[in-house]
Amino acid sequence: MRVDLFDFHLPHERIALRPVRPRDAARMLVVEGNAPFGDRHVRDLPLLLRKGDVLVFNDTRVIPAQLEGKRGEARIGVTLHKRLDLRRWQAFVRNGRRLREGDRIAFPSDVAAIAEARHADGSWTLRFVGDEPVEVLLERAGKMPLPPYIAGKRATDEADRSDYQTMFAREEGAVAAPTAALHFTHELMAALAEAGIGHETLTLHVGAGTFLPVKAEDTASHVMHAEWGRIDEATAERLNAARGAGGRIIAVGTTSLRLLENASSEYGAIRPFEGDTAIFITPGYRFRAIDGLMTNFHLPRSTLFMLVSALVGLDRIRSAYAHAIAEDYRFYSYGDASLLLPE
């Protein structure tokens, strides 16, 4: 499909620079079948789902994956993307044309990395120097990797260390938050449980590729960056049992959805999975593992806007986004939510 079909205009003032407080006070646009759009709040979720439904969260934890350093006098910006081993990361590099293989990049607080190899997409393999765990080095020298549309408007600060982390965050390795889950609180989870709505977790370490625009003119020419994920056997069994009993599987965030779909069989059974996934979902895709999606509002021409177009239809999602813009919904990572329940 032509990528320009997924374009739309978003006024800059609709981009949220801070989350609302409390988190579950965020607004939520309900898109259910062909029914009129519903203007609700995230805290209304127990009233909008059914007893026996299961919400699936991503328990990845965001690490301070952005670093500013120097190679000689040249300034080098680094955003880690995907862990390769204990000391090596694939990274997107700003001013990477100034790097050569073997160069040492000096970061603050005596942290350094060697540029080992350049990849075809322009990213680099970086090896962190020393014996300390890379996680310790990042805590010392890195900062939270806010999306470019936020970081370009204000500096990252201490509040982002908690604001850009979900209540489910446990498995370190993401360089972007699974932002739909940012809206959840302990109070909301208690209300969901009381309503008979279950929840499960999986792990998908979100990479920096989620921020990259689609530069191809046709979706067939776009190459997705791989991300590592895991669904254990017990979780897969419980999800299959819930669906078998008539419950719906509602993915919280596109990261959960992509891993569930990647791990599903042709007939919709969810299987244990561990490894890389680069699934690219566009209109025409037949969803097998999920029955609905809760997600934030996405960038124009992005793979995530293509995904939600595949779920509810391009015309329907374009109408939903136009409604959200007209009604002053807040967009992107710190913004409001949508609940997509196709027929």
KEKE-3310 file (N, C-alpha, C; in steps of 0.2 Angstrom, whole numbers, plus 5000, padded with zeros to 4 digits):
npx = (5004:5002:5012:5008:4995:4993:4995:4992:4986:4992:4990:5003:5001:4993:5002:5007:5017:5019:5013:4996:4989:4980:4987:4977:4967:4968:4960:4950:4947:4934:4932:4922:4917:4905:4899:4894:4908:4915:4918:4927:4936:4951:4950:4937:4938:4934:4921:4919:4924:4922:4917:4929:4937:4954:4967:4983:4999:5015:5029:5042:5056:5061:5077:5091:5094:5099:5114:5126:5141:5159:5170:5185:5185:5173:5155:5145:5130:5120:5108:5103:5098:5096:5100:5114:5124:5132:5140:5138:5129:5117:5115:5108:5116:5119:5127:5135:5143:5155:5162:5173:5177:5183:5185:5185:5172:5169:5160:5151:5156:5166:5163:5164:5164:5167:5166:5162:5157:5149:5132:5121:5110:5114:5116:5126:5136:5141:5153:5154:5166:5176:5173:5162:5144:5134:5122:5124:5133:5125:5116:5124:5128:5119:5103:5084:5076:5067:5054:5058:5049:5045:5057:5063:5056:5057:5069:5075:5070:5071:5059:5054:5060:5052:5039:5040:5039:5031:5019:5021:5034:5048:5057:5072:5078:5071:5071:5061:5046:5032:5019:5005:5002:5006:4995:4990:4985:4987:4975:4966:4969:4964:4950:4948:4950:4940:4929:4930:4940:4954:4972:4988:5006:5019:5035:5042:5056:5056:5063:5073:5069:5056:5053:5057:5053:5043:5051:5050:5040:5031:5022:5027:5041:5046:5057:5057:5064:5071:5065:5067:5058:5047:5036:5030:5027:5017:5010:5005:4997:4987:4981:4976:4966:4958:4952:4946:4936:4928:4932:4939:4954:4963:4975:4987:4993:5003:5015:5013:5003:5009:5019:5010:5003:5014:5017:5007:4997:4991:4978:4975:4979:4989:5007:5021:5035:5051:5063:5068:5057:5050:5038:5027:5013:5000:4985:4974:4980:4976:4970:4974:4977:4972:4958:4955:4962:4971:4978:4989:4988:4995:5010:5008:5010:5017:5023:5015:5003:4999:4996:4985:4976:4975:4968:4955:4951:4956:4948:4940:4949:4955:4944:4942:4954:4953:4941:4947:4957:4949:4942:4951:4960:4975:4990:5002:5016:5015:5002:4984:4972:4966:4953:4951:4940:4936:4923)
npy = (4994:5012:5023:5036:5036:5034:5046:5061:5077:5084:5095:5104:5108:5097:5087:5079:5084:5080:5068:5065:5067:5059:5044:5036:5045:5049:5053:5042:5036:5027:5015:5005:4992:4998:5007:5023:5034:5034:5045:5043:5039:5032:5026:5021:5009:4996:4996:4995:4983:4965:4952:4940:4943:4947:4957:4960:4964:4972:4969:4975:4985:5001:5007:5019:5024:5033:5042:5055:5059:5060:5059:5061:5078:5078:5078:5065:5057:5044:5032:5018:5002:4988:4974:4965:4956:4953:4965:4971:4982:4986:5001:5017:5031:5048:5059:5050:5048:5053:5043:5029:5012:5004:5016:5025:5030:5043:5045:5054:5053:5043:5033:5023:5017:5006:5008:4996:4990:4995:4995:4990:4998:5010:5010:5006:4993:4994:4992:4991:4997:4990:4982:4983:4980:4983:4989:4996:5006:5013:5019:5028:5036:5038:5044:5045:5038:5048:5050:5058:5068:5073:5076:5085:5097:5099:5097:5081:5076:5073:5068:5061:5049:5041:5044:5039:5025:5010:5003:4990:4987:4977:4968:4972:4981:4988:5002:5011:5015:5004:5012:5012:5006:5015:5021:5014:5011:5005:5006:5006:4993:4985:4988:4982:4969:4966:4967:4955:4954:4949:4948:4947:4945:4948:4949:4961:4969:4984:4993:5007:5008:5010:5023:5027:5035:5029:5028:5023:5023:5014:5002:4989:4990:4993:4990:4981:4984:4972:4965:4959:4946:4937:4925:4915:4897:4894:4906:4907:4896:4899:4911:4905:4896:4906:4912:4901:4899:4909:4922:4938:4942:4956:4966:4977:4990:4991:4984:4972:4967:4964:4954:4944:4941:4937:4925:4917:4903:4897:4896:4903:4899:4903:4902:4896:4907:4913:4925:4934:4946:4953:4957:4965:4974:4977:4985:4972:4961:4947:4946:4935:4931:4941:4951:4964:4980:4991:5007:5021:5036:5037:5042:5050:5041:5031:5014:5010:5017:5011:4998:5000:5004:4992:4985:4990:4996:5007:5019:5020:5022:5034:5043:5041:5047:5060:5064:5063:5074:5085:5085:5088:5078:5072:5068:5054:5048:5052:5055:5053:5039:5026:5014:5000:4990:4979:4973)
npz = (5000:4997:5006:5009:5011:5024:5030:5040:5046:5061:5073:5082:5095:5100:5105:5118:5132:5145:5156:5162:5178:5191:5183:5177:5175:5162:5146:5135:5120:5113:5101:5094:5085:5073:5080:5087:5091:5107:5121:5134:5149:5155:5167:5166:5161:5168:5166:5153:5147:5148:5160:5162:5151:5146:5150:5142:5146:5143:5151:5150:5155:5154:5150:5154:5140:5131:5126:5127:5119:5115:5101:5100:5096:5090:5092:5098:5097:5105:5103:5111:5104:5102:5112:5110:5116:5132:5133:5121:5111:5098:5090:5086:5079:5081:5071:5065:5054:5057:5063:5064:5062:5076:5083:5099:5109:5121:5135:5148:5165:5166:5157:5142:5125:5111:5094:5085:5073:5058:5052:5038:5038:5044:5057:5072:5080:5096:5108:5126:5137:5149:5165:5173:5174:5160:5163:5175:5170:5161:5170:5176:5166:5156:5150:5151:5137:5129:5117:5101:5097:5109:5116:5108:5112:5125:5139:5145:5161:5180:5183:5172:5174:5182:5176:5163:5164:5166:5178:5178:5174:5174:5168:5162:5148:5137:5126:5124:5131:5133:5130:5131:5143:5153:5158:5168:5185:5203:5209:5198:5193:5204:5203:5190:5193:5202:5194:5187:5177:5170:5170:5161:5158:5147:5138:5129:5122:5118:5104:5098:5085:5084:5084:5071:5056:5042:5027:5015:4999:4997:5007:5006:5004:5015:5029:5044:5060:5071:5087:5103:5111:5123:5128:5140:5143:5153:5153:5140:5140:5149:5143:5131:5137:5143:5132:5126:5135:5132:5134:5130:5122:5126:5120:5128:5122:5107:5107:5115:5107:5095:5098:5103:5091:5083:5090:5088:5082:5065:5068:5079:5091:5105:5107:5116:5116:5112:5107:5092:5084:5070:5065:5054:5053:5042:5033:5028:5035:5044:5060:5073:5086:5095:5102:5103:5106:5117:5115:5113:5104:5088:5077:5061:5046:5052:5057:5067:5066:5054:5059:5068:5058:5051:5060:5063:5051:5038:5034:5045:5056:5052:5053:5067:5072:5067:5075:5088:5087:5085:5096:5106:5111:5119:5111:5107:5116:5130:5130:5128:5127:5117:5114:5105:5098:5087:5076)
capx = (5000:5005:5013:5005:4988:4993:4997:4987:4989:4991:4993:5008:4998:4990:5007:5007:5024:5019:5007:4991:4990:4983:4988:4971:4963:4968:4955:4951:4942:4932:4930:4919:4913:4903:4895:4897:4914:4914:4923:4928:4942:4954:4947:4931:4939:4931:4914:4919:4926:4917:4920:4932:4942:4960:4972:4989:5003:5022:5033:5048:5058:5065:5084:5093:5097:5102:5120:5130:5148:5163:5175:5189:5181:5166:5150:5142:5124:5119:5102:5104:5092:5094:5106:5117:5126:5132:5143:5137:5122:5116:5113:5107:5121:5119:5134:5139:5148:5162:5165:5176:5177:5188:5185:5182:5167:5169:5154:5152:5156:5171:5160:5166:5162:5171:5162:5165:5155:5143:5127:5119:5105:5117:5117:5132:5138:5145:5155:5155:5173:5177:5170:5155:5138:5132:5116:5127:5136:5120:5113:5129:5130:5113:5096:5079:5076:5061:5053:5060:5044:5045:5064:5064:5052:5060:5074:5073:5072:5071:5052:5054:5063:5046:5034:5041:5040:5024:5019:5022:5041:5052:5063:5076:5080:5068:5073:5055:5041:5025:5016:4998:5002:5007:4989:4987:4987:4985:4968:4962:4970:4960:4944:4947:4950:4934:4925:4932:4944:4961:4978:4994:5011:5024:5041:5045:5060:5055:5069:5072:5066:5049:5052:5059:5048:5043:5054:5048:5034:5026:5024:5031:5048:5049:5060:5056:5069:5069:5065:5067:5052:5046:5030:5032:5022:5011:5006:5002:4991:4981:4978:4972:4961:4953:4949:4942:4930:4924:4935:4943:4961:4964:4982:4988:4999:5005:5021:5010:4999:5014:5022:5005:5002:5020:5018:5001:4997:4986:4971:4974:4982:4996:5012:5027:5040:5057:5067:5067:5052:5050:5032:5025:5006:4997:4979:4974:4982:4971:4972:4973:4978:4969:4951:4955:4968:4971:4984:4989:4988:5002:5012:5006:5015:5021:5021:5010:4997:4997:4994:4978:4972:4973:4964:4948:4950:4959:4944:4937:4954:4956:4939:4943:4959:4950:4937:4951:4960:4943:4940:4957:4964:4982:4993:5008:5018:5012:4995:4978:4972:4960:4951:4949:4936:4933:4918)
capy = (5000:5018:5025:5042:5034:5034:5053:5065:5083:5084:5102:5103:5108:5091:5083:5079:5084:5077:5064:5068:5064:5052:5041:5033:5051:5051:5052:5036:5036:5020:5013:4998:4991:5003:5011:5030:5035:5035:5049:5040:5040:5026:5023:5018:5002:4990:4996:4994:4976:4960:4947:4934:4946:4947:4962:4958:4970:4971:4970:4977:4991:5006:5009:5025:5022:5039:5045:5060:5058:5063:5055:5067:5084:5077:5076:5059:5055:5037:5029:5010:5000:4981:4971:4959:4951:4956:4971:4975:4984:4989:5008:5022:5036:5054:5061:5043:5049:5055:5037:5024:5006:5004:5022:5025:5036:5044:5047:5056:5048:5038:5028:5023:5012:5006:5007:4990:4988:4999:4990:4993:5003:5015:5009:5003:4989:4997:4988:4995:4996:4989:4976:4984:4978:4989:4993:5001:5011:5017:5023:5033:5041:5038:5047:5041:5040:5051:5051:5064:5074:5076:5078:5091:5102:5101:5093:5076:5078:5067:5066:5056:5042:5037:5045:5035:5018:5007:5000:4983:4987:4972:4965:4978:4980:4993:5009:5015:5013:5002:5018:5012:5004:5020:5024:5010:5012:5000:5007:5003:4986:4982:4988:4977:4962:4965:4966:4949:4955:4946:4951:4943:4949:4945:4954:4963:4974:4989:4996:5013:5008:5012:5030:5029:5036:5025:5032:5020:5025:5008:4998:4983:4991:4995:4984:4982:4982:4966:4966:4952:4945:4931:4922:4908:4892:4895:4912:4905:4891:4903:4915:4900:4894:4911:4913:4895:4900:4915:4929:4941:4944:4963:4968:4984:4992:4988:4979:4966:4964:4961:4948:4939:4939:4933:4919:4913:4898:4900:4895:4908:4897:4907:4897:4899:4910:4917:4926:4941:4947:4959:4957:4971:4973:4982:4983:4965:4956:4943:4945:4928:4930:4946:4953:4971:4984:4998:5010:5028:5039:5036:5046:5049:5037:5026:5007:5009:5019:5006:4993:5001:5004:4985:4982:4993:4999:5014:5025:5021:5025:5041:5046:5042:5052:5067:5065:5065:5080:5090:5085:5090:5073:5073:5063:5051:5043:5055:5057:5049:5032:5023:5007:4998:4984:4978:4968)
capz = (5000:4997:5013:5010:5013:5031:5033:5042:5050:5068:5076:5087:5102:5103:5107:5126:5134:5151:5157:5166:5185:5191:5177:5175:5173:5155:5142:5131:5114:5112:5094:5095:5079:5069:5085:5088:5095:5114:5124:5140:5153:5156:5174:5165:5158:5170:5163:5145:5146:5150:5164:5158:5147:5149:5147:5141:5147:5142:5158:5149:5159:5150:5153:5152:5134:5127:5129:5123:5120:5110:5098:5099:5096:5087:5097:5095:5101:5104:5106:5110:5101:5103:5115:5106:5121:5139:5133:5115:5109:5092:5092:5081:5081:5078:5068:5065:5049:5060:5067:5060:5066:5081:5087:5106:5111:5128:5138:5155:5171:5164:5153:5135:5121:5105:5088:5082:5066:5055:5049:5032:5040:5047:5065:5074:5085:5101:5114:5131:5139:5157:5168:5176:5170:5156:5166:5179:5166:5159:5176:5177:5160:5151:5151:5148:5129:5127:5110:5098:5097:5116:5118:5104:5114:5132:5141:5150:5168:5184:5183:5167:5176:5184:5172:5157:5166:5168:5184:5177:5172:5178:5164:5159:5141:5132:5125:5123:5135:5131:5133:5133:5150:5157:5161:5173:5192:5207:5210:5192:5193:5208:5200:5185:5196:5205:5188:5184:5171:5171:5166:5160:5156:5142:5138:5122:5123:5113:5102:5095:5078:5085:5083:5065:5051:5036:5022:5008:4997:4998:5013:5004:5003:5022:5033:5051:5065:5075:5094:5107:5115:5126:5131:5143:5142:5157:5151:5134:5142:5153:5138:5127:5141:5144:5126:5125:5139:5129:5136:5124:5123:5124:5121:5130:5118:5100:5108:5117:5101:5089:5101:5103:5084:5081:5093:5087:5076:5060:5070:5084:5098:5107:5108:5120:5111:5114:5101:5089:5080:5066:5062:5051:5052:5038:5031:5025:5039:5048:5067:5075:5094:5100:5100:5104:5108:5120:5113:5113:5097:5084:5072:5054:5042:5056:5056:5072:5063:5050:5063:5070:5052:5049:5065:5063:5045:5037:5035:5052:5061:5051:5056:5074:5074:5066:5081:5093:5086:5085:5104:5110:5114:5119:5107:5108:5122:5136:5128:5130:5125:5113:5115:5098:5098:5080:5076)
cpx = (5004:5006:5009:4997:4987:4995:4991:4990:4987:4994:4998:5006:4995:4995:5008:5015:5024:5013:5002:4992:4983:4983:4981:4965:4963:4962:4956:4945:4940:4929:4928:4914:4912:4899:4898:4903:4912:4919:4923:4934:4945:4951:4940:4932:4935:4923:4913:4921:4921:4921:4923:4937:4948:4964:4979:4994:5011:5026:5040:5050:5063:5072:5086:5097:5100:5108:5123:5137:5152:5168:5180:5186:5174:5161:5146:5136:5122:5112:5103:5097:5090:5101:5108:5120:5128:5135:5142:5130:5122:5113:5113:5112:5120:5126:5138:5144:5155:5165:5168:5177:5184:5189:5182:5178:5167:5163:5155:5153:5161:5168:5162:5164:5166:5166:5165:5163:5149:5138:5124:5114:5108:5118:5124:5132:5143:5147:5157:5162:5172:5173:5164:5150:5136:5126:5119:5130:5131:5117:5117:5129:5124:5107:5091:5078:5069:5060:5055:5055:5043:5052:5066:5061:5054:5065:5071:5075:5071:5064:5051:5056:5057:5040:5034:5042:5033:5025:5021:5030:5045:5058:5066:5078:5077:5071:5067:5050:5035:5020:5008:4997:5003:5001:4986:4990:4985:4978:4964:4963:4965:4952:4943:4946:4943:4928:4926:4936:4951:4966:4984:4999:5016:5030:5042:5049:5060:5061:5067:5069:5059:5048:5054:5053:5049:5045:5052:5042:5029:5028:5028:5038:5051:5051:5060:5062:5067:5070:5065:5061:5052:5039:5031:5026:5016:5007:5002:4996:4985:4978:4973:4966:4956:4949:4944:4936:4926:4926:4938:4950:4962:4972:4982:4994:5001:5011:5018:5006:5004:5017:5016:5004:5008:5020:5011:5001:4992:4979:4970:4977:4989:5001:5017:5032:5045:5062:5066:5061:5052:5043:5029:5017:5003:4990:4979:4976:4976:4973:4970:4972:4974:4962:4950:4962:4967:4978:4983:4988:4995:5003:5009:5012:5019:5018:5015:5003:4994:4994:4987:4974:4970:4968:4956:4947:4953:4954:4941:4942:4955:4950:4940:4948:4957:4945:4942:4955:4955:4941:4945:4960:4971:4985:5000:5010:5015:5005:4989:4978:4966:4959:4948:4946:4933:4927:4920)
cpy = (5006:5021:5032:5042:5035:5041:5056:5071:5083:5091:5100:5104:5102:5086:5084:5079:5081:5073:5067:5064:5064:5049:5039:5039:5053:5049:5045:5036:5029:5019:5006:4997:4997:5008:5018:5030:5037:5039:5047:5042:5033:5022:5020:5011:4996:4990:4994:4987:4971:4955:4942:4937:4947:4952:4959:4964:4967:4973:4972:4983:4995:5007:5015:5025:5027:5042:5050:5060:5061:5058:5060:5073:5084:5075:5070:5058:5048:5036:5021:5008:4992:4978:4965:4954:4956:4963:4975:4976:4987:4996:5012:5028:5042:5057:5055:5043:5051:5049:5032:5018:5006:5011:5021:5031:5037:5048:5050:5051:5042:5032:5028:5017:5012:5004:5001:4989:4993:4994:4994:4998:5009:5015:5006:4998:4993:4992:4992:4993:4995:4983:4977:4982:4985:4993:4998:5007:5016:5021:5029:5039:5042:5043:5043:5043:5042:5051:5058:5070:5077:5080:5084:5097:5104:5096:5087:5078:5072:5064:5060:5049:5038:5038:5040:5028:5016:5004:4992:4982:4982:4970:4971:4976:4985:4999:5014:5012:5010:5007:5017:5010:5009:5023:5020:5012:5006:5000:5004:4996:4982:4982:4983:4970:4961:4964:4959:4949:4954:4950:4946:4948:4945:4951:4955:4969:4979:4993:5003:5014:5010:5019:5032:5030:5031:5029:5029:5023:5020:5004:4991:4984:4993:4989:4986:4981:4977:4968:4959:4952:4938:4930:4915:4903:4893:4901:4910:4900:4895:4908:4910:4898:4900:4912:4907:4896:4906:4922:4931:4943:4952:4965:4976:4986:4988:4983:4972:4963:4961:4955:4942:4936:4935:4926:4914:4908:4901:4900:4899:4905:4901:4901:4900:4902:4914:4918:4933:4940:4953:4960:4964:4970:4979:4980:4976:4960:4953:4942:4938:4928:4935:4948:4960:4974:4990:5001:5017:5030:5040:5042:5045:5045:5032:5019:5006:5011:5014:5000:4994:5002:4997:4982:4984:4996:5006:5020:5026:5024:5032:5045:5047:5047:5059:5069:5067:5072:5086:5090:5086:5084:5074:5067:5060:5049:5046:5057:5052:5043:5031:5016:5005:4991:4982:4973:4961)
cpz = (5000:5004:5014:5012:5021:5034:5035:5046:5057:5071:5082:5094:5105:5105:5114:5128:5141:5152:5162:5173:5188:5184:5173:5173:5165:5151:5137:5126:5113:5105:5094:5089:5075:5073:5085:5092:5102:5118:5131:5144:5154:5162:5172:5162:5161:5168:5156:5143:5149:5155:5160:5153:5150:5146:5147:5141:5145:5148:5156:5153:5155:5154:5151:5146:5129:5130:5124:5125:5115:5107:5096:5100:5094:5092:5094:5100:5099:5107:5105:5108:5103:5106:5111:5111:5128:5138:5126:5114:5102:5093:5086:5084:5077:5077:5067:5059:5051:5063:5062:5065:5070:5085:5094:5107:5118:5130:5145:5160:5170:5161:5145:5132:5114:5100:5084:5074:5064:5051:5042:5033:5043:5054:5066:5080:5090:5107:5120:5135:5147:5159:5172:5172:5166:5159:5171:5176:5164:5164:5177:5172:5156:5154:5148:5141:5127:5120:5107:5098:5104:5118:5114:5107:5122:5134:5145:5157:5173:5184:5178:5169:5179:5179:5166:5159:5169:5175:5184:5175:5177:5174:5160:5152:5136:5132:5123:5127:5131:5133:5135:5141:5155:5161:5167:5180:5196:5208:5204:5191:5198:5206:5194:5188:5199:5200:5185:5178:5173:5168:5166:5158:5151:5142:5131:5123:5117:5111:5099:5088:5078:5083:5075:5060:5045:5030:5015:5006:4997:5004:5012:5004:5010:5026:5040:5055:5070:5083:5097:5111:5118:5129:5134:5142:5146:5155:5145:5135:5145:5148:5133:5131:5142:5138:5124:5129:5137:5131:5130:5127:5121:5125:5123:5127:5112:5101:5110:5111:5096:5092:5101:5096:5082:5084:5092:5081:5071:5063:5077:5091:5099:5109:5112:5114:5115:5108:5098:5085:5076:5062:5060:5049:5048:5036:5027:5029:5043:5055:5069:5083:5098:5097:5101:5106:5111:5118:5113:5105:5094:5079:5065:5051:5046:5055:5062:5070:5058:5053:5065:5064:5050:5054:5064:5056:5044:5038:5042:5057:5059:5054:5064:5076:5073:5072:5086:5093:5087:5093:5108:5114:5114:5116:5109:5115:5129:5135:5131:5126:5120:5114:5109:5099:5092:5081:5076)
residu = (MET:ARG:VAL:ASP:LEU:PHE:ASP:PHE:HIS:LEU:PRO:HIS:GLU:ARG:ILE:ALA:LEU:ARG:PRO:VAL:ARG:PRO:ARG:ASP:ALA:ALA:ARG:MET:LEU:VAL:VAL:GLU:GLY:ASN:ALA:PRO:PHE:GLY:ASP:ARG:HIS:VAL:ARG:ASP:LEU:PRO:LEU:LEU:LEU:ARG:LYS:GLY:ASP:VAL:LEU:VAL:PHE:ASN:ASP:THR:ARG:VAL:ILE:PRO:ALA:GLN:LEU:GLU:GLY:LYS:ARG:GLY:GLU:ALA:ARG:ILE:GLY:VAL:THR:LEU:HIS:LYS:ARG:LEU:ASP:LEU:ARG:ARG:TRP:GLN:ALA:PHE:VAL:ARG:ASN:GLY:ARG:ARG:LEU:ARG:GLU:GLY:ASP:ARG:ILE:ALA:PHE:PRO:SER:ASP:VAL:ALA:ALA:ILE:ALA:GLU:ALA:ARG:HIS:ALA:ASP:GLY:SER:TRP:THR:LEU:ARG:PHE:VAL:GLY:ASP:GLU:PRO:VAL:GLU:VAL:LEU:LEU:GLU:ARG:ALA:GLY:LYS:MET:PRO:LEU:PRO:PRO:TYR:ILE:ALA:GLY:LYS:ARG:ALA:THR:ASP:GLU:ALA:ASP:ARG:SER:ASP:TYR:GLN:THR:MET:PHE:ALA:ARG:GLU:GLU:GLY:ALA:VAL:ALA:ALA:PRO:THR:ALA:ALA:LEU:HIS:PHE:THR:HIS:GLU:LEU:MET:ALA:ALA:LEU:ALA:GLU:ALA:GLY:ILE:GLY:HIS:GLU:THR:LEU:THR:LEU:HIS:VAL:GLY:ALA:GLY:THR:PHE:LEU:PRO:VAL:LYS:ALA:GLU:ASP:THR:ALA:SER:HIS:VAL:MET:HIS:ALA:GLU:TRP:GLY:ARG:ILE:ASP:GLU:ALA:THR:ALA:GLU:ARG:LEU:ASN:ALA:ALA:ARG:GLY:ALA:GLY:GLY:ARG:ILE:ILE:ALA:VAL:GLY:THR:THR:SER:LEU:ARG:LEU:LEU:GLU:ASN:ALA:SER:SER:GLU:TYR:GLY:ALA:ILE:ARG:PRO:PHE:GLU:GLY:ASP:THR:ALA:ILE:PHE:ILE:THR:PRO:GLY:TYR:ARG:PHE:ARG:ALA:ILE:ASP:GLY:LEU:MET:THR:ASN:PHE:HIS:LEU:PRO:ARG:SER:THR:LEU:PHE:MET:LEU:VAL:SER:ALA:LEU:VAL:GLY:LEU:ASP:ARG:ILE:ARG:SER:ALA:TYR:ALA:HIS:ALA:ILE:ALA:GLU:ASP:TYR:ARG:PHE:TYR:SER:TYR:GLY:ASP:ALA:SER:LEU:LEU:LEU:PRO:GLU)
# end
